[in-house]
Amino acid sequence: MASTRIHNVTGFLLVTAAGFAGAALSMWIDGVPTSIPIVAAADKVSAEVWTPPENPDPQTILNEAKADAQAKRYEIALAKQVWFHEKALSLNQAMTGVRLSFALANWESLGRMYPPALVKLQEIRDGLEERAKKGEDLMSGFADLAAINRTLGEDSRTSEAFKALDTLNPKAAKMAIFYVKPALVKSKDYELYLKYTDVKRDYLQMRQLFELNLQMSEDKKFGANLADFAKKSFRNGSATLVAILAVSDRKEEATEIATLAKKQMDDPEFLKELDAALTGIVPKPWP
């Protein structure tokens, strides 16, 4: 018997039935029942819909995908989103951040207007999830999994995948921890968070990155935006570490890290955040 999912999509009641060839998306739009074949809508992005040009530029195609969505050329927009997700990094490694932030946000927005786009994104996530639980494709795979779940508001699935990996292969989990810490904070899995945290080393890495970004922000190519990012990232990272240590009855280490962080950045608001962290108040993950 086919398994069934019900998805909450703005303006739609979307049901996907898995297990049958030719299964369909059933939805109600303005009171009218509508059905779209899953295979055509989600499993395959037909080459007849859109073919990338010779020497494609990833940023241009991402911009076009957004414009296509706004113009209600939904199938073309989805084809371009999938292409960008799968091909952008092979053409331009600088697209790493964009691929896991703005591009996914655009895709999620498209999914609210065109449910097959949401189904396709979920299918990609589900495949990543299965590989992650097996300890496969740990670096880029877990980065993609965490980013997609964050975009879909399903960080708990990242935590669950990491728990499975922790049980199956702790060595592999150690490689993936960088990508899942925000999800573990949201799910309050502090014991697991600290299991893979070298407190002093992690703080020193945060401090070194903070100092490097501040130094780079003096270059006009980066400017004030990078300086602001550096400060917010350091504040959140160090306060989170202090708070999780405090909550976990590791008060001495929490006090040590808080003292070091206060010396690093003498900002009144930051000092208040660290004092709150010492009482066990864990800040929300940022960004």
JOJOHU-V46875 format. One record per residue. RES is the residue in one small letter. OMEGA is omega in degrees with one decimal (999 if undefined). Layout:
# JOJOHU-V46875
res omega
RES OMEGA
RES OMEGA
This chain:
# JOJOHU-V46875
res omega
m -176.5
a 173.2
s -175.5
t 174.8
r 172.3
i -177.4
h 172.7
n 179.7
v -177.2
t 177.8
g -174.3
f 159.2
l -171.1
l 178.8
v 176.5
t 178.1
a -177.3
a 174.3
g 178.5
f 171.2
a 179.3
g 176.1
a -172.0
a 169.7
l 177.3
s -177.2
m 176.0
w -179.9
i -177.3
d 176.1
g -177.7
v 178.2
p -177.3
t 179.7
s 178.0
i 178.9
p -179.1
i -175.6
v -178.5
a -172.2
a -170.1
a -173.6
d -176.5
k 170.9
v -170.8
s 176.1
a 178.9
e 179.9
v -178.7
w 176.8
t -179.2
p 178.8
p 171.7
e -179.0
n -176.9
p 175.5
d -175.5
p -177.9
q 178.4
t -178.7
i 176.2
l 177.6
n 178.8
e 179.8
a 178.8
k 178.5
a 178.2
d 178.6
a 179.8
q 179.4
a 178.7
k 171.6
r -166.0
y -179.1
e 178.8
i 178.6
a 180.0
l 179.4
a -179.3
k 176.6
q 179.6
v 179.5
w -179.2
f -178.0
h -174.9
e -169.4
k -170.6
a -174.6
l 178.1
s 179.4
l -177.1
n -178.9
q 179.6
a 179.8
m -175.5
t -178.6
g 179.6
v -177.4
r -176.2
l 178.4
s -175.7
f -178.3
a 179.3
l 176.8
a 176.7
n -179.2
w 178.9
e 177.1
s 176.0
l -179.5
g 177.8
r 178.1
m -172.2
y -172.5
p 177.3
p 177.4
a 177.2
l 178.8
v -179.2
k 179.1
l 178.4
q 178.4
e 177.2
i 178.5
r -177.7
d 177.3
g 177.1
l -178.1
e 179.4
e 179.3
r -179.8
a -179.4
k 178.8
k -178.9
g -179.8
e 174.6
d -168.3
l -172.3
m -178.4
s -179.0
g 179.5
f 176.2
a 178.7
d -179.2
l -178.7
a -178.0
a 179.6
i 178.5
n 176.9
r 179.9
t -178.9
l -177.9
g -177.2
e -179.1
d -178.9
s 179.0
r 175.1
t 178.5
s -178.8
e 178.1
a -179.6
f 177.0
k 178.7
a 179.2
l 178.1
d 178.8
t -174.9
l -171.0
n -178.9
p 178.7
k 177.3
a 179.0
a 179.0
k 179.5
m -173.6
a -170.3
i -177.6
f -174.0
y -172.0
v -177.2
k 177.6
p 178.3
a 178.8
l 175.7
v -179.4
k -179.7
s 178.6
k 175.9
d -172.3
y 179.9
e 178.7
l 176.5
y -176.6
l 178.4
k -177.2
y -179.2
t 169.0
d -166.3
v -176.7
k -179.8
r -179.4
d 178.4
y 179.5
l 177.0
q 176.6
m -179.1
r -179.7
q 178.5
l 176.7
f -179.0
e 179.3
l -179.8
n 176.3
l 178.4
q 179.8
m -178.4
s 177.1
e 175.2
d -176.9
k 178.5
k -177.6
f 172.7
g -170.8
a -178.9
n 179.9
l 178.1
a 178.9
d 177.5
f -178.1
a -177.6
k -178.4
k -179.9
s 180.0
f 179.6
r -177.1
n -177.6
g -177.8
s 178.4
a 177.7
t 179.5
l 179.1
v -176.9
a -179.2
i 175.2
l -179.2
a -179.9
v -175.9
s 177.4
d 174.7
r -171.3
k -177.1
e 178.3
e 178.9
a 179.5
t 179.6
e -179.6
i 178.8
a 179.1
t 178.4
l -178.0
a 179.2
k 177.5
k -176.8
q -177.6
m -177.0
d -179.1
d -175.1
p -179.5
e 179.2
f 178.9
l 177.2
k 179.3
e 179.3
l 177.0
d 177.4
a 179.5
a 179.7
l 176.4
t 177.7
g 177.1
i -176.7
v 179.3
p 176.6
k 178.6
p 177.2
w 0.1
p 999
